[in-house]
Amino acid sequence: MQQLSSRLTSTQVAYIQAQEGLDDLGFNLGGNWDYKNGSLDRALDREHKVWLRLPFEVERGELDVEAEKTDAIIRFGQPYVLRHEYEEGLDQDAQPRTLGGFFDQFAAPSNPDAAIDESWITEAKRVLEQAEKRFVN
């Protein structure tokens, strides 16, 4: 993981505004969100192994992406780049679900904090600069 300095850090914005403002840059709500925090993530590579992550905390309201509208006001944390290494193929340690018929067949990262090539840091900074222009004067 490589943290990036950013003018976006500590910026407050409505979640809907952030989501809509970053959508065309390829950002999506990361899978690890809850009602009080989350991240907007953008894959930097085709394989989805290198990511630019914009973490945030909910300052007011609740983040509910299932609702038609959300009143959440978020505050961005410090952005960072991360890289996951995966073993190709099925996960040999897949666990059955409660119902027994389903398996989590996708491999967990073999190295969730792999080294990041400088070219990805440069690309992340380029994308981050575009995001900053949308929310910071």
DSSP file (Angstrom, degrees, kcal/mol; ACC not computed):
  #  RESIDUE AA STRUCTURE BP1 BP2  ACC     N-H-->O    O-->H-N    N-H-->O    O-->H-N    TCO  KAPPA ALPHA  PHI   PSI    X-CA   Y-CA   Z-CA
    1    1 A M              0   0    0      0, 0.0     2,-0.5     0, 0.0    81,-0.2   0.000 360.0 360.0 360.0 136.8    0.0    0.0    0.0
    2    2 A Q  E     -A   81   0A   0     79,-2.7    79,-2.5   113,-0.0     2,-0.1  -0.962 360.0-143.9-127.4 113.0    1.3    3.5   -0.9
    3    3 A Q  E     -A   80   0A   0     -2,-0.5     2,-0.4    77,-0.2    77,-0.3  -0.467  13.9-151.6 -74.5 148.4   -0.5    6.5    0.6
    4    4 A L        -     0   0    0     75,-2.8     2,-0.2    -2,-0.1    -1,-0.0  -0.963  14.0-124.8-121.7 135.7   -0.8    9.6   -1.5
    5    5 A S        +     0   0    0     -2,-0.4     2,-0.3    73,-0.1     3,-0.0  -0.576  41.6 173.6 -74.8 144.6   -1.0   13.2   -0.4
    6    6 A S    >   -     0   0    0     -2,-0.2     3,-0.7     1,-0.1   123,-0.0  -0.996  48.2-137.3-156.1 143.6   -4.1   14.8   -1.7
    7    7 A R  T 3  S+     0   0    0     -2,-0.3    -1,-0.1     1,-0.2    -2,-0.0   0.635 105.3  69.9 -70.8 -14.6   -6.1   18.0   -1.4
    8    8 A L  T >  S+     0   0    0      2,-0.1     3,-2.3   128,-0.1    68,-0.3   0.768  71.9 109.1 -73.9 -26.6   -9.1   15.7   -1.3
    9    9 A T  T <  S+     0   0    0     -3,-0.7    68,-0.2     1,-0.3    69,-0.1  -0.296  90.4   7.9 -56.6 130.3   -8.2   14.5    2.2
   10   10 A S  T 3  S+     0   0    0     66,-3.1     2,-0.3     1,-0.3    -1,-0.3   0.408  92.9 141.9  75.6   2.3  -10.7   15.9    4.8
   11   11 A T    <   -     0   0    0     -3,-2.3    65,-2.3    66,-0.1     2,-0.4  -0.571  42.4-144.4 -73.6 133.3  -12.9   17.3    2.2
   12   12 A Q  E     +B   75   0A   0     -2,-0.3     2,-0.3    63,-0.2    63,-0.2  -0.817  30.7 152.7 -99.6 139.5  -16.6   17.0    3.0
   13   13 A V  E     -B   74   0A   0     61,-2.2    61,-3.1    -2,-0.4     2,-0.2  -0.981  50.5 -89.4-158.0 154.0  -19.2   16.3    0.3
   14   14 A A  E  >  -B   73   0A   0     -2,-0.3     4,-2.3    59,-0.2    59,-0.3  -0.484  37.4-128.0 -64.9 138.2  -22.6   14.6   -0.1
   15   15 A Y  H  > S+     0   0    0     57,-2.9     4,-3.1     1,-0.2     5,-0.2   0.914 109.7  53.2 -56.0 -44.4  -22.1   10.9   -0.9
   16   16 A I  H  > S+     0   0    0     56,-0.4     4,-2.8    54,-0.3     5,-0.3   0.905 108.7  50.0 -58.7 -42.0  -24.4   11.2   -3.9
   17   17 A Q  H  > S+     0   0    0      2,-0.2     4,-2.5     1,-0.2    -1,-0.2   0.905 112.7  47.1 -63.1 -41.8  -22.3   14.1   -5.3
   18   18 A A  H  X S+     0   0    0     -4,-2.3     4,-1.5     2,-0.2    -2,-0.2   0.938 113.7  47.6 -64.7 -46.9  -19.1   12.1   -4.8
   19   19 A Q  H  X S+     0   0    0     -4,-3.1     4,-1.1     1,-0.2     3,-0.3   0.938 117.8  40.6 -60.8 -48.5  -20.5    9.0   -6.4
   20   20 A E  H  X S+     0   0    0     -4,-2.8     4,-0.5    -5,-0.2    -1,-0.2   0.871 114.6  52.9 -69.4 -36.5  -21.9   10.9   -9.4
   21   21 A G  H  < S+     0   0    0     -4,-2.5    -1,-0.2    -5,-0.3    -2,-0.2   0.721 117.9  35.8 -72.3 -21.4  -18.8   13.1   -9.7
   22   22 A L  H ><>S+     0   0    0     -4,-1.5     5,-1.8    -3,-0.3     3,-1.2   0.507  91.5  91.5-108.7  -7.7  -16.4   10.2   -9.8
   23   23 A D  H ><5S+     0   0    0     -4,-1.1     3,-1.9     1,-0.3    -2,-0.1   0.905  85.6  50.9 -57.0 -46.4  -18.5    7.7  -11.8
   24   24 A D  T 3<5S+     0   0    0     -4,-0.5    -1,-0.3     1,-0.3    -2,-0.1   0.638 103.5  60.7 -72.3 -10.8  -17.1    8.7  -15.2
   25   25 A L  T < 5S-     0   0    0     -3,-1.2    -1,-0.3     2,-0.1    -2,-0.2   0.450 124.5-103.9 -88.0  -1.9  -13.6    8.4  -13.8
   26   26 A G  T < 5S+     0   0    0     -3,-1.9    17,-0.4    -4,-0.3     2,-0.3   0.593  70.4 147.7  94.2  11.7  -14.3    4.7  -13.1
   27   27 A F      < +     0   0    0     -5,-1.8     2,-0.3    15,-0.1    -1,-0.3  -0.603  19.4 177.8 -83.4 142.2  -14.8    4.9   -9.4
   28   28 A N  E     -C   41   0A   0     13,-2.5    13,-3.3    -2,-0.3     2,-0.3  -0.946  41.2 -87.5-135.8 157.1  -17.2    2.5   -7.6
   29   29 A L  E     -C   40   0A   0     -2,-0.3    11,-0.2    11,-0.2     4,-0.1  -0.520  51.2-121.0 -64.9 124.7  -18.2    1.9   -4.1
   30   30 A G    >   -     0   0    0      9,-3.3     3,-0.7    -2,-0.3     9,-0.2  -0.283  17.7-116.1 -66.7 155.0  -15.8   -0.7   -2.6
   31   31 A G  T 3  S+     0   0    0      1,-0.3    -1,-0.1     7,-0.1    -2,-0.1   0.569 104.2  70.7 -70.9 -10.2  -17.2   -3.9   -1.3
   32   32 A N  T 3  S+     0   0    0      7,-0.1    -1,-0.3     2,-0.0     2,-0.1  -0.033  72.3 127.9 -99.4  31.8  -16.2   -3.3    2.3
   33   33 A W    <   +     0   0    0     -3,-0.7     2,-0.2     6,-0.1     5,-0.2  -0.453  29.5 175.3 -85.8 158.6  -18.6   -0.5    3.1
   34   34 A D        -     0   0    0      3,-2.7     3,-0.3    -2,-0.1    29,-0.1  -0.773  53.2 -76.6-140.8-167.7  -21.0   -0.2    6.0
   35   35 A Y  S    S+     0   0    0     -2,-0.2    28,-1.7     1,-0.2     3,-0.1   0.636 127.5  36.5 -72.7 -12.2  -23.4    2.6    7.1
   36   36 A K  S    S+     0   0    0      1,-0.3    22,-3.3    26,-0.1     2,-0.3   0.538 122.8   8.9-119.0 -10.4  -20.6    4.7    8.6
   37   37 A N  E     + D   0  57A   0     -3,-0.3    -3,-2.7    20,-0.3     2,-0.3  -0.988  57.4 135.9-161.9 168.2  -17.6    4.3    6.3
   38   38 A G  E     - D   0  56A   0     18,-2.1    18,-2.7    -2,-0.3     2,-0.3  -0.941  36.1-106.0 178.0-159.7  -16.4    2.9    3.0
   39   39 A S  E     - D   0  55A   0     -2,-0.3    -9,-3.3    16,-0.3     2,-0.6  -0.991  11.1-131.3-154.6 152.9  -14.3    3.7    0.0
   40   40 A L  E     -CD  29  54A   0     14,-2.1    14,-2.6    -2,-0.3     2,-0.3  -0.956  37.6-165.2-104.6 121.9  -14.6    4.7   -3.6
   41   41 A D  E     -CD  28  53A   0    -13,-3.3   -13,-2.5    -2,-0.6     2,-0.4  -0.813  16.9-170.6-116.3 147.5  -12.3    2.5   -5.6
   42   42 A R  E     - D   0  52A   0     10,-2.2    10,-2.7    -2,-0.3     2,-0.2  -0.979  22.4-132.0-137.2 124.4  -10.9    2.6   -9.2
   43   43 A A  E     - D   0  51A   0    -17,-0.4     8,-0.2    -2,-0.4     3,-0.0  -0.539  13.7-166.9 -69.9 137.1   -9.0   -0.3  -10.8
   44   44 A L        +     0   0    0      6,-3.4     2,-0.3    -2,-0.2     7,-0.2   0.564  69.8  45.5 -99.9 -13.1   -5.8    1.1  -12.5
   45   45 A D  S >  S-     0   0    0      5,-0.8     3,-1.0     1,-0.1     5,-0.1  -0.845  84.2-115.0-128.5 164.5   -5.1   -2.1  -14.5
   46   46 A R  T 3  S+     0   0    0     -2,-0.3    -1,-0.1     1,-0.2    -3,-0.0   0.810 113.4  56.2 -67.8 -30.7   -7.2   -4.5  -16.6
   47   47 A E  T 3  S-     0   0    0      1,-0.0    -1,-0.2    -3,-0.0    -4,-0.0   0.536 106.4-125.3 -81.5  -5.6   -6.7   -7.4  -14.3
   48   48 A H  S <  S+     0   0    0     -3,-1.0    -2,-0.1     2,-0.1     3,-0.1   0.918  77.7 116.9  59.5  47.0   -8.1   -5.5  -11.3
   49   49 A K        +     0   0    0      1,-0.2    35,-2.8    34,-0.1     2,-0.5   0.595  63.1  58.1-112.0 -21.5   -5.0   -6.0   -9.1
   50   50 A V  E    S- E   0  83A   0     33,-0.2    -6,-3.4    -5,-0.1    -5,-0.8  -0.959  71.2-177.9-116.2 126.7   -3.9   -2.4   -8.7
   51   51 A W  E     -DE  43  82A   0     31,-3.0    31,-2.2    -2,-0.5     2,-0.6  -0.933  29.3-146.5-129.5 144.3   -6.4    0.0   -7.2
   52   52 A L  E     -DE  42  81A   0    -10,-2.7   -10,-2.2    -2,-0.4     2,-0.5  -0.959  30.1-163.9-100.4 124.0   -6.7    3.7   -6.2
   53   53 A R  E     -DE  41  80A   0     27,-3.1    27,-2.0    -2,-0.6   -12,-0.2  -0.940  18.2-166.7-117.9 129.8   -8.8    3.8   -3.1
   54   54 A L  E     -D   40   0A   0    -14,-2.6   -14,-2.1    -2,-0.5    24,-0.1  -0.865  20.5-159.8-110.5  92.7  -10.5    7.0   -1.7
   55   55 A P  E     -D   39   0A   0      0, 0.0    22,-3.2     0, 0.0     2,-0.3  -0.354  13.4-179.8 -72.4 154.3  -11.5    6.0    1.8
   56   56 A F  E     -DF  38  76A   0    -18,-2.7   -18,-2.1    20,-0.3     2,-0.4  -0.988  22.6-144.2-150.0 159.1  -14.3    8.0    3.6
   57   57 A E  E     -DF  37  75A   0     18,-2.0    18,-2.5    -2,-0.3     2,-0.6  -0.945  30.2-115.8-119.1 145.8  -16.2    8.2    6.8
   58   58 A V  E     - F   0  74A   0    -22,-3.3    16,-0.3    -2,-0.4     3,-0.1  -0.736  30.0-178.8 -82.4 119.2  -19.8    9.2    7.0
   59   59 A E  E     +     0   0A   0     14,-3.1     2,-0.3    -2,-0.6    15,-0.2   0.855  69.0   8.8 -85.5 -40.2  -20.0   12.5    8.9
   60   60 A R  E    S+ F   0  73A   0     13,-1.4    13,-2.5    11,-0.1    -1,-0.3  -0.986 113.6   7.6-142.0 149.9  -23.8   12.9    8.9
   61   61 A G  S    S-     0   0    0     -2,-0.3     2,-0.4    11,-0.2    11,-0.1  -0.282  87.6 -72.0  77.9-166.6  -26.7   10.6    7.9
   62   62 A E        -     0   0    0      2,-0.1     2,-0.7    -2,-0.0    10,-0.5  -0.989  31.6-124.4-132.1 140.3  -26.3    7.0    6.9
   63   63 A L        +     0   0    0    -28,-1.7     2,-0.4    -2,-0.4   -26,-0.1  -0.749  38.8 162.5 -82.7 115.0  -24.9    5.4    3.8
   64   64 A D    >   +     0   0    0     -2,-0.7     3,-1.0     1,-0.1    -2,-0.1  -0.820  14.9 179.9-136.3  94.7  -27.5    3.2    2.3
   65   65 A V  T 3  S+     0   0    0     -2,-0.4    -1,-0.1     1,-0.2     5,-0.1   0.638  80.9  62.6 -74.0 -12.9  -26.8    2.3   -1.3
   66   66 A E  T 3  S+     0   0    0      3,-0.0    -1,-0.2     0, 0.0     2,-0.1   0.732  88.7  86.9 -80.5 -23.4  -29.9    0.2   -1.5
   67   67 A A  S <  S-     0   0    0     -3,-1.0     3,-0.1     1,-0.1    -3,-0.1  -0.390  86.1-123.1 -76.1 154.8  -32.1    3.3   -0.9
   68   68 A E  S    S+     0   0    0      1,-0.1     2,-0.3    -2,-0.1    -1,-0.1   0.886  98.0  16.8 -63.2 -38.3  -33.2    5.5   -3.8
   69   69 A K        -     0   0    0     -5,-0.0     2,-0.4     2,-0.0    -1,-0.1  -0.954  68.0-161.0-131.8 151.7  -31.7    8.5   -2.0
   70   70 A T        -     0   0    0     -2,-0.3   -54,-0.3     2,-0.1    -7,-0.1  -0.996  13.0-155.2-132.1 142.5  -29.2    8.8    0.8
   71   71 A D        +     0   0    0     -9,-0.4    -8,-0.1    -2,-0.4   -11,-0.1   0.275  46.8 141.4 -95.5  11.2  -28.6   11.8    3.0
   72   72 A A        -     0   0    0    -10,-0.5   -57,-2.9   -11,-0.1     2,-0.5  -0.282  36.3-162.1 -64.2 132.6  -25.0   10.8    3.8
   73   73 A I  E     -BF  14  60A   0    -13,-2.5   -14,-3.1   -59,-0.3   -13,-1.4  -0.975  18.6-161.9-108.6 125.6  -22.3   13.5    4.0
   74   74 A I  E     -BF  13  58A   0    -61,-3.1   -61,-2.2    -2,-0.5     2,-0.5  -0.744  16.9-149.5-111.9 157.1  -18.9   12.0    3.8
   75   75 A R  E     -BF  12  57A   0    -18,-2.5   -18,-2.0    -2,-0.3   -63,-0.2  -0.991  25.8-128.7-122.5 121.1  -15.4   13.1    4.7
   76   76 A F  E     - F   0  56A   0    -65,-2.3   -66,-3.1    -2,-0.5   -20,-0.3  -0.419  19.4-154.4 -69.7 141.0  -12.6   11.8    2.5
   77   77 A G        -     0   0    0    -22,-3.2   -66,-0.1   -68,-0.2    -1,-0.1  -0.200  46.5 -54.8 -93.4-166.2   -9.6   10.2    4.2
   78   78 A Q        -     0   0    0    -69,-0.1    -1,-0.1    -2,-0.1   -73,-0.1  -0.635  60.0-127.9 -78.7 122.5   -6.1    9.9    2.8
   79   79 A P        -     0   0    0      0, 0.0   -75,-2.8     0, 0.0     2,-0.3  -0.245  31.5-179.0 -65.2 155.6   -6.1    8.2   -0.7
   80   80 A Y  E     -AE   3  53A   0    -27,-2.0   -27,-3.1   -77,-0.3     2,-0.4  -0.989  25.5-128.2-153.1 161.8   -3.8    5.2   -1.3
   81   81 A V  E     -AE   2  52A   0    -79,-2.5   -79,-2.7    -2,-0.3     2,-0.3  -0.908  28.7-179.0-109.0 137.2   -2.8    2.7   -4.0
   82   82 A L  E     - E   0  51A   0    -31,-2.2   -31,-3.0    -2,-0.4     2,-0.4  -0.971  13.1-156.1-136.4 155.4   -2.8   -1.0   -3.3
   83   83 A R  E     - E   0  50A   0     31,-0.4    31,-2.0    -2,-0.3     2,-0.4  -0.997   4.7-159.8-133.5 131.3   -2.0   -4.1   -5.2
   84   84 A H        -     0   0    0    -35,-2.8     2,-0.5    -2,-0.4    -2,-0.0  -0.912   5.9-152.8-108.8 135.7   -3.2   -7.6   -4.7
   85   85 A E  E     -G  111   0B   0     26,-1.8    25,-2.4    -2,-0.4    26,-1.6  -0.926  17.5-166.9-103.2 133.0   -1.5  -10.7   -6.0
   86   86 A Y  E     -G  109   0B   0     -2,-0.5     2,-0.5    23,-0.3    22,-0.0  -0.910  23.5-124.8-118.8 145.5   -3.8  -13.6   -6.7
   87   87 A E        -     0   0    0     21,-0.5    20,-0.2    -2,-0.4     2,-0.1  -0.778  40.5-117.7 -81.3 130.6   -3.0  -17.3   -7.3
   88   88 A E  S    S+     0   0    0     -2,-0.5     2,-0.2     3,-0.0    -1,-0.0  -0.366  73.9  28.4 -70.2 149.1   -4.7  -18.1  -10.6
   89   89 A G  S    S-     0   0    0     18,-0.1    18,-0.6    -2,-0.1     2,-0.1  -0.485 102.6 -23.6 100.6-170.6   -7.4  -20.8  -10.6
   90   90 A L  B     -H  106   0C   0     -2,-0.2     2,-0.6    16,-0.1    16,-0.2  -0.423  66.5-104.9 -79.0 151.8   -9.9  -21.9   -8.0
   91   91 A D    >   -     0   0    0     14,-1.9     3,-1.4     1,-0.2    -1,-0.1  -0.667  22.6-157.6 -77.4 117.3   -9.4  -21.5   -4.3
   92   92 A Q  T 3  S+     0   0    0     -2,-0.6    -1,-0.2     1,-0.3    -2,-0.0   0.670  92.6  55.8 -70.2 -15.8   -8.4  -24.9   -2.8
   93   93 A D  T 3  S+     0   0    0      2,-0.1    -1,-0.3    11,-0.0    11,-0.1   0.079  76.5 151.6-102.6  22.9   -9.6  -23.7    0.6
   94   94 A A    <   -     0   0    0     -3,-1.4    11,-0.1    11,-0.1    13,-0.0  -0.247  35.1-143.6 -57.2 140.7  -13.1  -22.7   -0.6
   95   95 A Q        -     0   0    0      9,-0.3     9,-1.2     1,-0.0     2,-0.1  -0.882  12.7-116.8-111.2 138.2  -15.7  -23.0    2.2
   96   96 A P  B     -I  103   0D   0      0, 0.0     7,-0.2     0, 0.0     5,-0.1  -0.433  31.3-122.2 -69.0 146.7  -19.3  -24.2    1.8
   97   97 A R    >   -     0   0    0      5,-2.3     3,-1.7    -2,-0.1     5,-0.1  -0.285  34.8 -91.9 -78.5 172.0  -22.0  -21.7    2.7
   98   98 A T  T 3  S+     0   0    0      1,-0.3    -1,-0.1     2,-0.1     0, 0.0   0.863 128.6  52.6 -54.7 -39.7  -24.6  -22.3    5.3
   99   99 A L  T 3  S-     0   0    0      1,-0.1    -1,-0.3     3,-0.0     2,-0.0   0.604 102.3-138.3 -77.1  -9.6  -26.9  -23.8    2.7
  100  100 A G  S <  S+     0   0    0     -3,-1.7    -1,-0.1     2,-0.2    -2,-0.1   0.115  83.2  85.7  82.4 -24.3  -24.2  -26.1    1.6
  101  101 A G  S    S+     0   0    0     -5,-0.1     2,-0.4     2,-0.0    -1,-0.1   0.617  79.0  67.9 -88.2 -11.7  -24.8  -25.8   -2.1
  102  102 A F        -     0   0    0     -5,-0.1    -5,-2.3     2,-0.0     2,-0.4  -0.866  60.3-166.7-114.0 143.4  -22.7  -22.7   -2.7
  103  103 A F  B     -I   96   0D   0     -2,-0.4     2,-1.3    -7,-0.2     3,-0.1  -0.962  27.9-127.4-125.6 144.4  -19.0  -22.4   -2.6
  104  104 A D        +     0   0    0     -9,-1.2    -9,-0.3    -2,-0.4   -13,-0.1  -0.772  39.6 171.2 -84.8  96.1  -16.8  -19.3   -2.5
  105  105 A Q        +     0   0    0     -2,-1.3   -14,-1.9   -11,-0.1     2,-0.3   0.524  38.4  99.5 -91.9  -6.3  -14.6  -20.5   -5.3
  106  106 A F  B    S-H   90   0C   0    -16,-0.2   -16,-0.1    -3,-0.1     2,-0.1  -0.651  77.1-112.3 -89.1 138.4  -12.6  -17.3   -6.0
  107  107 A A        -     0   0    0    -18,-0.6    -1,-0.1    -2,-0.3     3,-0.1  -0.355  22.4-127.3 -69.6 139.9   -9.1  -17.2   -4.5
  108  108 A A        -     0   0    0      1,-0.1   -21,-0.5    -2,-0.1    -1,-0.1  -0.484  48.4 -78.3 -74.7 156.5   -8.3  -14.8   -1.7
  109  109 A P  E     -G   86   0B   0      0, 0.0   -23,-0.3     0, 0.0    -1,-0.1  -0.350  32.8-153.2 -59.0 133.1   -5.2  -12.5   -2.4
  110  110 A S  E    S+     0   0B   0    -25,-2.4   -24,-0.2     1,-0.3    -2,-0.0   0.777  95.4  15.8 -76.3 -25.9   -2.0  -14.4   -1.9
  111  111 A N  E >   -G   85   0B   0    -26,-1.6   -26,-1.8     1,-0.1     3,-0.9  -0.743  69.1-177.8-145.2  93.8   -0.3  -11.1   -1.1
  112  112 A P  T 3  S+     0   0    0      0, 0.0   -29,-0.2     0, 0.0    -1,-0.1   0.594  85.4  44.1 -71.6  -8.7   -2.9   -8.3   -0.4
  113  113 A D  T 3  S+     0   0    0    -31,-0.1   -29,-0.2   -28,-0.1     3,-0.1  -0.349  81.4 164.1-130.3  52.3   -0.1   -5.7    0.0
  114  114 A A    <   -     0   0    0    -31,-2.0   -31,-0.4    -3,-0.9    -3,-0.0  -0.244  48.0 -83.8 -70.5 158.2    2.2   -6.5   -2.9
  115  115 A A        -     0   0    0    -33,-0.1     2,-0.5     1,-0.1    -1,-0.1  -0.276  43.9-136.3 -60.7 147.5    4.9   -4.0   -4.1
  116  116 A I        -     0   0    0     -3,-0.1    -1,-0.1  -115,-0.1     2,-0.1  -0.939  11.2-126.1-116.2 125.5    3.6   -1.4   -6.4
  117  117 A D    >>  -     0   0    0     -2,-0.5     3,-1.4     1,-0.1     4,-1.2  -0.376  24.0-119.6 -65.2 144.1    5.5   -0.4   -9.6
  118  118 A E  H 3> S+     0   0    0      1,-0.3     4,-2.4     2,-0.2     5,-0.2   0.788 111.0  65.9 -57.9 -29.7    6.2    3.4   -9.8
  119  119 A S  H 3> S+     0   0    0      1,-0.2     4,-2.0     2,-0.2    -1,-0.3   0.852 101.0  49.8 -63.0 -32.7    4.2    3.6  -13.1
  120  120 A W  H <> S+     0   0    0     -3,-1.4     4,-2.6     2,-0.2    -1,-0.2   0.854 108.2  52.5 -73.9 -34.0    1.0    2.7  -11.1
  121  121 A I  H  X S+     0   0    0     -4,-1.2     4,-2.4     2,-0.2    -2,-0.2   0.926 110.2  49.0 -63.7 -44.0    1.8    5.4   -8.5
  122  122 A T  H  X S+     0   0    0     -4,-2.4     4,-1.9     2,-0.2    -2,-0.2   0.919 112.4  47.4 -61.0 -45.1    2.1    7.9  -11.4
  123  123 A E  H  X S+     0   0    0     -4,-2.0     4,-2.3     2,-0.2     5,-0.2   0.902 110.7  52.1 -64.0 -41.4   -1.2    6.8  -12.9
  124  124 A A  H  X S+     0   0    0     -4,-2.6     4,-2.9     1,-0.2    -2,-0.2   0.907 108.7  50.4 -61.9 -42.1   -2.9    6.9   -9.5
  125  125 A K  H  X S+     0   0    0     -4,-2.4     4,-2.2     2,-0.2    -1,-0.2   0.880 109.2  52.1 -63.8 -37.5   -1.7   10.5   -9.0
  126  126 A R  H  X S+     0   0    0     -4,-1.9     4,-1.4     2,-0.2    -2,-0.2   0.936 113.7  42.4 -63.3 -47.2   -3.0   11.4  -12.5
  127  127 A V  H  X S+     0   0    0     -4,-2.3     4,-2.0     1,-0.2    -2,-0.2   0.900 112.8  53.9 -66.6 -41.1   -6.4   10.0  -11.7
  128  128 A L  H  X S+     0   0    0     -4,-2.9     4,-2.8     1,-0.2    -1,-0.2   0.888 104.4  55.1 -61.7 -39.7   -6.4   11.5   -8.2
  129  129 A E  H  X S+     0   0    0     -4,-2.2     4,-1.8     1,-0.2    -1,-0.2   0.892 107.0  50.5 -60.9 -39.6   -5.7   15.0   -9.7
  130  130 A Q  H  X S+     0   0    0     -4,-1.4     4,-0.6     2,-0.2    -1,-0.2   0.908 111.3  48.4 -63.9 -41.6   -8.8   14.7  -11.9
  131  131 A A  H >X S+     0   0    0     -4,-2.0     3,-1.1     1,-0.2     4,-0.7   0.907 108.3  54.3 -64.9 -42.1  -10.9   13.7   -8.9
  132  132 A E  H >X S+     0   0    0     -4,-2.8     4,-2.9     1,-0.3     3,-1.3   0.888 100.2  60.6 -59.6 -40.0   -9.5   16.6   -6.8
  133  133 A K  H 3< S+     0   0    0     -4,-1.8    -1,-0.3     1,-0.3    -2,-0.2   0.741 101.9  54.8 -61.0 -22.6  -10.5   19.1   -9.6
  134  134 A R  H << S+     0   0    0     -3,-1.1    -1,-0.3    -4,-0.6    -2,-0.2   0.695 124.3  18.8 -84.6 -19.3  -14.1   18.1   -9.1
  135  135 A F  H << S+     0   0    0     -3,-1.3     2,-0.4    -4,-0.7    -2,-0.2   0.566 114.5  60.7-129.0 -14.0  -14.3   18.7   -5.4
  136  136 A V     <        0   0    0     -4,-2.9    -1,-0.2    -5,-0.2  -128,-0.1  -0.973 360.0 360.0-124.8 131.5  -11.5   21.0   -4.3
  137  137 A N              0   0    0     -2,-0.4    -1,-0.1    -3,-0.1    -4,-0.1   0.479 360.0 360.0 -74.8 360.0  -10.9   24.6   -5.5
